[in-house]
Amino acid sequence: MKPIYFLSDAHLGSRGIPHGRTQERRLVRFLDSIKDKAGAVYLLGDMFDFWYEYKLVVPKGYTRFLGKISELTDNGVEVHFFTGNHDIWCGDYLVKECGVFMHREPLACELGDKVFYLAHGGGLGDPDPSFHFLKWLFHNPVAQTCFSAIHPRWGVELGLTWAAHSRKKHGDGADPPFMGEKKEFLVRYAKDYLSTHPSINYFIFGHRHIELDLFLTHQARIIILGDWITQFTYAVFDGETIQMHNYIEGETQP
């Protein structure tokens, strides 16, 4: 089988990322480098720092990224797009215009002869009540209808400002490093899920902006994908196993 690629958390368009145009170009160069060898690409959420689709309007920008995604799908490469907590408001634009498969919930699936559990990861096992309230609010159809009534000139401005503030509240915008198996909520979630679904071989998440490859049992691993802001990390499944890589100026290094 052809290799399958997993990456997440580019936060394209973020006002908290000073090198945003360079970052997008690097992501596009990476996608271009795998277009002839990839069987599928899984984008596990927060690829945009803010995305909201009005009935006839989408945010401006991202033309290089969207064009490359469209090229991949036009050439028969499956591109799976998972909504994250920054781009949960995706409608059908990316499906109709770019040909992606859209996923709004975690996905358990078989790839090769392995069983995968794929999700962005926001809210899974996270005990923070404020996060769960915001997640409920952002998914609430009444709240979405009210937001849609705001002119895009102000609605998109509000969304980008909120997203930048959310990132900067961590100080330098970076997530805390790995906190250990007992404190990492995604690790706890995976272990709990594995107790009732022992066939899972790989849990793959984004969201945390850390690079993690951890064995949960002798046959089950959890992968947290890092980000495409400073780390430029991704995972590759070759049909037998997964490896993490870094993309550095057009070259891949394990």
C-alpha positions, 0 to 999 in steps of 0.5 A: 500500500502507499504511505499514509500521512498524518499531520495537524495544527497548522493554525494558518492565518493566526495573528499570533504567528509572525511567519505565517506566509512562510509557514503556509509555503512550507506546508505546501512544499511538504504536500507537494513533495508527497503528492506522487507517493501518498495514498492518503493524507489525514489532517487532524484539526486546527489547520486554520486558526479560524474558519467560519463559512457564511452561506456565500462567503468564506475567509480570504487567503489560504490559496496556496494551501487550498490549491495544493489540497485540490491538486492532491484530491484531483490526482486521486489522493484521499484527503481527510479533514478533521475539524478542530476547536479552531475550525469547527465551523467548516461547512461544505466548501472544502468538500465541494471545492477541494474534494476532501472527506470531512470528519466532525467526530472521532473516527475508528477505521482500518488502514491496512491490517491495523485499527486506528482511532483518529481525532483532533483531541480537543475535549477528549478526557479534558476535565476543564469545564470552561473548554467544554462550555465553549465547545457546547456554545460553538456547536450550538445551532442557535449560537451559530445562527446568531453569529451568521447574522454578523457581517463577515467584515466583523465576524471574521475579525472577531474570530481571528482576534479571539483565536490570537488571544487564545493562543497568546494566553499561554505566554509565548503561545506554546503548550506545556511539555509532556506532563506524564501519562497520569496527567496527559488527558489524551493518554488517559482517554486512550487508555480508557477507550482501549479498555473497552476497545482492545483492537485499537492499534494506533491512537493519533491525535493533534491539539496538544502541540507536543510530539509524542509516541508512546506504547500503551500496550505491546500492540497499542500506541498513542501518537500526538502529532506536534504542530506545523508552527514551529515543529513541522512534524508528521507521522507516516504509516507504511502498512506495517508501522508508524514513524514520526518525522520532521520536515525541514526545508524540503527534506524529510528527517526521521 
